[in-house]
Amino acid sequence: MKANELREKDGAELTALLLELRRKQFNMRMQAGSGQPPRPTDIRETRRDIARIKTIIKQKSDVAAGSVK
């Protein structure tokens, strides 16, 4: 998912998407634990998407609080 696409979403959509990706990440960990590991690229993409979303949520909260110069 691209950062520009994420910046267009509001906070509620980002939070819902973050929750969905966290569930996906959990399911991939459980899948790996049961002996059927997911593709490494899927794990990497999910981890990076989560980081991207968390960064954008933080940036939006900083802008709303007025702490960005």
VMD Tcl script that builds the backbone (N, CA, C; Angstrom):
set m [mol new atoms 207]
animate dup $m
set s [atomselect $m all]
$s set {name element resname resid chain x y z} {
  {N N MET 1 A 0.833 -1.161 0.000}
  {CA C MET 1 A 0.000 0.000 0.000}
  {C C MET 1 A 0.888 1.239 0.000}
  {N N LYS 2 A 0.556 2.196 -0.792}
  {CA C LYS 2 A 1.357 3.409 -0.923}
  {C C LYS 2 A 1.017 4.410 0.178}
  {N N ALA 3 A 2.001 5.182 0.570}
  {CA C ALA 3 A 1.810 6.169 1.630}
  {C C ALA 3 A 0.833 7.262 1.191}
  {N N ASN 4 A 0.859 7.624 -0.082}
  {CA C ASN 4 A -0.062 8.657 -0.570}
  {C C ASN 4 A -1.508 8.200 -0.444}
  {N N GLU 5 A -1.764 6.931 -0.711}
  {CA C GLU 5 A -3.121 6.395 -0.569}
  {C C GLU 5 A -3.554 6.436 0.888}
  {N N LEU 6 A -2.627 6.133 1.779}
  {CA C LEU 6 A -2.956 6.113 3.203}
  {C C LEU 6 A -3.206 7.513 3.747}
  {N N ARG 7 A -2.495 8.503 3.247}
  {CA C ARG 7 A -2.667 9.873 3.741}
  {C C ARG 7 A -4.044 10.429 3.401}
  {N N GLU 8 A -4.686 9.888 2.379}
  {CA C GLU 8 A -6.015 10.354 1.996}
  {C C GLU 8 A -7.102 9.828 2.923}
  {N N LYS 9 A -6.803 8.791 3.680}
  {CA C LYS 9 A -7.785 8.185 4.578}
  {C C LYS 9 A -7.822 8.949 5.898}
  {N N ASP 10 A -8.975 8.868 6.574}
  {CA C ASP 10 A -9.079 9.525 7.876}
  {C C ASP 10 A -8.628 8.570 8.977}
  {N N GLY 11 A -8.623 9.054 10.186}
  {CA C GLY 11 A -8.094 8.297 11.305}
  {C C GLY 11 A -8.817 6.984 11.568}
  {N N ALA 12 A -10.137 6.977 11.436}
  {CA C ALA 12 A -10.909 5.763 11.699}
  {C C ALA 12 A -10.593 4.680 10.672}
  {N N GLU 13 A -10.456 5.083 9.421}
  {CA C GLU 13 A -10.123 4.116 8.369}
  {C C GLU 13 A -8.727 3.544 8.584}
  {N N LEU 14 A -7.797 4.403 8.977}
  {CA C LEU 14 A -6.430 3.945 9.231}
  {C C LEU 14 A -6.382 2.980 10.411}
  {N N THR 15 A -7.136 3.285 11.450}
  {CA C THR 15 A -7.165 2.405 12.616}
  {C C THR 15 A -7.755 1.046 12.253}
  {N N ALA 16 A -8.823 1.051 11.457}
  {CA C ALA 16 A -9.441 -0.208 11.032}
  {C C ALA 16 A -8.477 -1.013 10.164}
  {N N LEU 17 A -7.778 -0.335 9.288}
  {CA C LEU 17 A -6.814 -1.007 8.419}
  {C C LEU 17 A -5.647 -1.562 9.234}
  {N N LEU 18 A -5.211 -0.821 10.243}
  {CA C LEU 18 A -4.141 -1.286 11.119}
  {C C LEU 18 A -4.568 -2.550 11.865}
  {N N LEU 19 A -5.795 -2.569 12.355}
  {CA C LEU 19 A -6.306 -3.742 13.055}
  {C C LEU 19 A -6.365 -4.951 12.121}
  {N N GLU 20 A -6.801 -4.722 10.895}
  {CA C GLU 20 A -6.867 -5.801 9.906}
  {C C GLU 20 A -5.481 -6.367 9.598}
  {N N LEU 21 A -4.497 -5.491 9.448}
  {CA C LEU 21 A -3.136 -5.945 9.156}
  {C C LEU 21 A -2.507 -6.655 10.347}
  {N N ARG 22 A -2.826 -6.216 11.560}
  {CA C ARG 22 A -2.317 -6.903 12.743}
  {C C ARG 22 A -2.881 -8.324 12.828}
  {N N ARG 23 A -4.167 -8.473 12.481}
  {CA C ARG 23 A -4.767 -9.814 12.456}
  {C C ARG 23 A -4.106 -10.689 11.399}
  {N N LYS 24 A -3.839 -10.084 10.242}
  {CA C LYS 24 A -3.170 -10.824 9.174}
  {C C LYS 24 A -1.787 -11.279 9.628}
  {N N GLN 25 A -1.068 -10.400 10.302}
  {CA C GLN 25 A 0.259 -10.731 10.805}
  {C C GLN 25 A 0.180 -11.855 11.838}
  {N N PHE 26 A -0.797 -11.783 12.719}
  {CA C PHE 26 A -0.981 -12.834 13.720}
  {C C PHE 26 A -1.276 -14.172 13.049}
  {N N ASN 27 A -2.159 -14.155 12.065}
  {CA C ASN 27 A -2.496 -15.389 11.358}
  {C C ASN 27 A -1.281 -15.982 10.641}
  {N N MET 28 A -0.434 -15.133 10.099}
  {CA C MET 28 A 0.775 -15.630 9.451}
  {C C MET 28 A 1.728 -16.255 10.465}
  {N N ARG 29 A 1.813 -15.670 11.664}
  {CA C ARG 29 A 2.658 -16.259 12.707}
  {C C ARG 29 A 2.115 -17.614 13.149}
  {N N MET 30 A 0.809 -17.721 13.273}
  {CA C MET 30 A 0.199 -18.998 13.655}
  {C C MET 30 A 0.402 -20.047 12.552}
  {N N GLN 31 A 0.300 -19.601 11.316}
  {CA C GLN 31 A 0.513 -20.485 10.174}
  {C C GLN 31 A 1.952 -21.002 10.183}
  {N N ALA 32 A 2.897 -20.144 10.476}
  {CA C ALA 32 A 4.300 -20.561 10.531}
  {C C ALA 32 A 4.530 -21.518 11.692}
  {N N GLY 33 A 3.840 -21.295 12.783}
  {CA C GLY 33 A 3.990 -22.161 13.937}
  {C C GLY 33 A 3.426 -23.555 13.716}
  {N N SER 34 A 2.461 -23.663 12.817}
  {CA C SER 34 A 1.855 -24.968 12.552}
  {C C SER 34 A 2.609 -25.737 11.478}
  {N N GLY 35 A 3.711 -25.198 11.011}
  {CA C GLY 35 A 4.548 -25.921 10.059}
  {C C GLY 35 A 4.332 -25.551 8.604}
  {N N GLN 36 A 3.491 -24.568 8.354}
  {CA C GLN 36 A 3.246 -24.151 6.971}
  {C C GLN 36 A 3.583 -22.654 6.869}
  {N N PRO 37 A 4.850 -22.326 6.756}
  {CA C PRO 37 A 5.231 -20.912 6.781}
  {C C PRO 37 A 4.740 -20.153 5.544}
  {N N PRO 38 A 4.279 -18.913 5.760}
  {CA C PRO 38 A 3.872 -18.078 4.625}
  {C C PRO 38 A 5.103 -17.585 3.875}
  {N N ARG 39 A 4.860 -16.999 2.725}
  {CA C ARG 39 A 5.967 -16.462 1.941}
  {C C ARG 39 A 6.629 -15.319 2.707}
  {N N PRO 40 A 7.950 -15.271 2.689}
  {CA C PRO 40 A 8.658 -14.202 3.402}
  {C C PRO 40 A 8.285 -12.810 2.911}
  {N N THR 41 A 7.974 -12.679 1.623}
  {CA C THR 41 A 7.602 -11.358 1.113}
  {C C THR 41 A 6.279 -10.888 1.695}
  {N N ASP 42 A 5.355 -11.810 1.972}
  {CA C ASP 42 A 4.085 -11.432 2.587}
  {C C ASP 42 A 4.306 -10.907 3.998}
  {N N ILE 43 A 5.187 -11.564 4.731}
  {CA C ILE 43 A 5.495 -11.124 6.096}
  {C C ILE 43 A 6.114 -9.736 6.067}
  {N N ARG 44 A 7.063 -9.546 5.173}
  {CA C ARG 44 A 7.766 -8.266 5.059}
  {C C ARG 44 A 6.812 -7.146 4.657}
  {N N GLU 45 A 5.968 -7.397 3.663}
  {CA C GLU 45 A 5.020 -6.373 3.215}
  {C C GLU 45 A 4.051 -5.986 4.323}
  {N N THR 46 A 3.554 -6.969 5.037}
  {CA C THR 46 A 2.612 -6.690 6.116}
  {C C THR 46 A 3.279 -5.869 7.210}
  {N N ARG 47 A 4.494 -6.244 7.584}
  {CA C ARG 47 A 5.214 -5.514 8.625}
  {C C ARG 47 A 5.461 -4.059 8.199}
  {N N ARG 48 A 5.826 -3.867 6.959}
  {CA C ARG 48 A 6.093 -2.508 6.473}
  {C C ARG 48 A 4.820 -1.688 6.344}
  {N N ASP 49 A 3.720 -2.325 5.932}
  {CA C ASP 49 A 2.441 -1.616 5.855}
  {C C ASP 49 A 1.992 -1.157 7.242}
  {N N ILE 50 A 2.189 -2.011 8.234}
  {CA C ILE 50 A 1.836 -1.636 9.610}
  {C C ILE 50 A 2.660 -0.434 10.044}
  {N N ALA 51 A 3.946 -0.454 9.764}
  {CA C ALA 51 A 4.819 0.671 10.132}
  {C C ALA 51 A 4.405 1.944 9.408}
  {N N ARG 52 A 4.049 1.821 8.139}
  {CA C ARG 52 A 3.605 2.982 7.354}
  {C C ARG 52 A 2.351 3.600 7.962}
  {N N ILE 53 A 1.400 2.754 8.305}
  {CA C ILE 53 A 0.139 3.249 8.864}
  {C C ILE 53 A 0.382 3.910 10.212}
  {N N LYS 54 A 1.195 3.294 11.053}
  {CA C LYS 54 A 1.479 3.873 12.360}
  {C C LYS 54 A 2.181 5.223 12.220}
  {N N THR 55 A 3.070 5.339 11.241}
  {CA C THR 55 A 3.766 6.605 11.006}
  {C C THR 55 A 2.788 7.692 10.582}
  {N N ILE 56 A 1.878 7.362 9.690}
  {CA C ILE 56 A 0.920 8.355 9.199}
  {C C ILE 56 A -0.054 8.751 10.302}
  {N N ILE 57 A -0.479 7.799 11.119}
  {CA C ILE 57 A -1.355 8.137 12.247}
  {C C ILE 57 A -0.633 9.101 13.186}
  {N N LYS 58 A 0.639 8.843 13.457}
  {CA C LYS 58 A 1.431 9.715 14.329}
  {C C LYS 58 A 1.586 11.108 13.716}
  {N N GLN 59 A 1.853 11.169 12.417}
  {CA C GLN 59 A 1.992 12.461 11.747}
  {C C GLN 59 A 0.695 13.248 11.820}
  {N N LYS 60 A -0.433 12.574 11.605}
  {CA C LYS 60 A -1.722 13.269 11.657}
  {C C LYS 60 A -2.033 13.763 13.062}
  {N N SER 61 A -1.662 12.989 14.077}
  {CA C SER 61 A -1.921 13.427 15.447}
  {C C SER 61 A -1.016 14.608 15.799}
  {N N ASP 62 A 0.216 14.616 15.294}
  {CA C ASP 62 A 1.126 15.745 15.535}
  {C C ASP 62 A 0.607 17.016 14.877}
  {N N VAL 63 A 0.084 16.890 13.668}
  {CA C VAL 63 A -0.458 18.049 12.968}
  {C C VAL 63 A -1.684 18.574 13.710}
  {N N ALA 64 A -2.539 17.668 14.179}
  {CA C ALA 64 A -3.738 18.083 14.899}
  {C C ALA 64 A -3.386 18.756 16.226}
  {N N ALA 65 A -2.322 18.300 16.857}
  {CA C ALA 65 A -1.901 18.882 18.122}
  {C C ALA 65 A -1.120 20.175 17.908}
  {N N GLY 66 A -0.665 20.413 16.701}
  {CA C GLY 66 A 0.068 21.628 16.403}
  {C C GLY 66 A 1.532 21.573 16.779}
  {N N SER 67 A 2.063 20.373 16.947}
  {CA C SER 67 A 3.461 20.272 17.363}
  {C C SER 67 A 4.431 20.168 16.195}
  {N N VAL 68 A 3.903 20.171 14.970}
  {CA C VAL 68 A 4.766 20.133 13.795}
  {C C VAL 68 A 5.108 21.559 13.394}
  {N N LYS 69 A 6.385 21.805 13.127}
  {CA C LYS 69 A 6.809 23.166 12.759}
  {C C LYS 69 A 6.713 23.376 11.282}
}
mol reanalyze $m
mol bondsrecalc $m
mol representation Tube
mol addrep $m
